[in-house]
Amino acid sequence: MFIAGFPAGPWGTNCYVVATAPGAECVVIDPGKDSAAGVDEVVREHGLKPVSVLVTHGHVDHMWCVAPVAGTYDATAWIHPADRHLLSDPLAGMSRETTSMLLGGSYEWAEPDDVRELSDLQEVELAGVKFVVDHTPGHTRGSVTFRTPYDQQDVSEVMFSGDLLFAGSIGRTDLPGGDHPTMLRSLVGKVLPLADDVVVLPGHGEQTSIGRERATNPYLLELQRNGAAGQVTRGL
């Protein structure tokens, strides 16, 4: 499998390009602000053809270039229905004052021509790569992660975690659509059951693994100490 990742834009959002091999069709995950040029560079260098764009959630730093990338390569965009409205109005998921200050201007967005909706535990095969979709609300209502099998002996899967899980931290829940108890339920139900050898490629920062985060991430440690499974059953 071929995976290329690079940070882009003022938030250093990680954009990923995934394919079975160089020279094949590929999937672009989370093309945020200033990522279109990076996608083009990876595509040209490795002879790839984007056919799908996957969006972990609708925040502007993860979807800024979804329409341009999808339009340039005639690719299909995939997003959870609870965040679909953010494709054309991403500021609805942010503080307008903060966003205006950070972006320094006014902008217009529109949905790509071809948008498909994702559902929990959906299995999709795109560009020859199989992905399992996990609906992980909390950071936004429509946040999802994508897991794909990996062909190395010491890695069973790769998870593109968006802003659910980072190295040493988790996503914020203080923006519109965010909810901390829901985030904790997503971590308990969708992260803690995973195998330690799953590699995590987050929306920001360095890659990590489920085993490393289970052992060192203060949020996951707290959930485990507090008997997280029982809390989720009782609705936190």
N, C-alpha and C positions, 0 to 999 in steps of 0.2 A: 504494500500500500504506500501511496505517496501522500504526505501531508506537509504543506508549507504554511507557516504562520508568520504574521508580522503585525506590530502595533502601528496604529494610524490615528491621526487627529489629535486634538487638544486633550482628550481623555486617555490617550494611549490604548485605545480599544483594539483588542486582538482580532484580526480577520484571518480566517483559515481557508485554504484551498485544498480540497481532498479529491483524490483520484485513485484508481486501481494501480496506475503506473504512469510515468511520463509518456506523453504522446496520446493520452486517452481523453475521453470526456471527463469533466470534473464538476464538483459541487463547491460553491462559495458560501461560507458561513459568516454571517454578521459583517457585511461590508459597511462600516461606519464612515464618519467624516474623513475625507482625504484618503480613502482606501482604494478608489477606482484605479489610480495610477499603479499602486502596488499590485492589485489583481492583474492588471494588464501586463506588468513586468513578469510576474510568475507565469502567466499563461503563455507569453511569447517565449520565455526562456526554456520552458519545458514542453512546448508544443501541445498545450491543453486546449480543450473546448468546453467552456462553462455551459451547462444545460439546466442547472438548478441553483437557486439561492435560498439558503435556509436562514431563518431569523429566530434567534433564541428568545427575543422579546422586542417590544416595539419602542424602546427608548431611542432617542435621536442619535445617541453615540453608537448605536448598533445597527441602525437602519438608514442612515443618511444617504448612502449610495446604493440602496437596494434597487430603486427604479432605474438609475443610470446603468448599473451593472447588468440587470436583467434585460434592459432595453438594448444595450450594446451587443449582447450575445444571444438575444432572443431566448432567454432562459425563463423558466417558471419560478416564481417566488412562493415560498411556503412559510406560513405563520399560523399560530393558534388563533382561533376566532375571537377570543377575548381581547386580543391585542391588535386585531386587524385594523380597527379604526385609527390606530397610531401610524399606520403607513401614510395616511393622508393628513393626519393632524398629530404629529409626534409631540408637539408642545403640550398636548393634553395630558401627557404623562410626566411632565416636568413642572417645576415652578417657573412661571412665565418671566418673572423678574430676573431670576437667576439665569435662565436660558438666554434671555435677551442680552444680559451683561456678558455672558461667556461667548455668545456667537457674534455679537457686535453688528447686528443688522436684522432685516426682515427677510424671510425665506418662504417659498411655497413648495409643497410636496404633493405628490400624486401617487396613487397605486400603480404598480406595474401593470402591463396589459394582461398578464396571466398570473393569477393568484390562486393558490390552493390552500385549504385549511387543514391543520394538523389536529390530531386527537391523542389522548393518553393511550400509551401502549401500542400505538400504531406502528406498523413495520412498513417502511418504504425502501425501495431499491432505486437509487438514483445514480446515474453514471456508473452502474455496475457495483456500487457500494451499498451495503445494507445498513440502514439506520433504524434503531428503536427510539421512538419518541416517548419521553416521560414528561407529563404535565407537572410542573413544579411551581405553582403560584406562590406568591409571597413578596417577591421583588416587584413584579407586576402580576395582574390577574392571569395573563396569558403566557407567562414564562414557561419555557420548555428546555429540556436538555436533549442531546442526541448522543446515543451510544452506538458504536460500531465495533464488530469483532476485529481483532488485530492479529496479524500472522507472525507473532514472535512468541517464543516459548515462555518468556517471563512476563508477558503482558496478554491478558485475556481480552480486554476491551479498551477502547479509548472513549472517553466521555467529553463532549464539548458542553461545558457547564454554564456558559453564559455568565450571568451575574448571580447565580445561585451559590456557587462555592468557589472560593479563591484559596491560594496557598496561605494558610493561617487566618482566614477570615471568611465571612459570608456576605451576601449582598445586602445593601441598605433597604430599609422598608419605610422610610419617611417621605417618599414621594407619592403623588397621586396613584392610587391602585395598589400601593404597598400595604402589607399587613404582617406584623411580626409573628403572631401565633401561627398564621398560615405558612410562613416561611419555615418555622420550626417543624411543622407537620411534614412539609416537603422534604426537609433534610432527614427526618426520621424514616419516612416512607420510601424515599427514592435514593438516598445516599448511603445511609448506614447499612442497608442490606447488601451493598455491592462488595465484591471481592477486593481484597487489599491490593491486588496487582493491577487494578483498573487505573490507567493513566488519565489524569484530569487536565484538560486543556481549557483554561478559564477565559472569561471575557476580558480580563485585565490581569497583568502580572505574569509570573513564571508558571510553568507547568508543575504539577505535583502528582500525587497518587492518593487513592482512597486510604491505603494503609498509613501513609504519612499523616494525612489529615485526621484520621480516626485516632491516631496516637498523640497528635500535637495541637490540633486546631482547638482553641479554647471553647468555641461554640459547640463543636461536636463532643468534646470532653464533658461539658456541662450537661448536654442532653443524655449522654450515657450514664453519668453519675446520678442523674435525677430519674432514671428509669423511664426513658423517653417513650418506649412502646406503650406503657400504661397511660402516660399522659395523653398520647394521641388518641387512644381508645376513649378517654374521658373528654376529649375535645380541648385539651390544654386549658 
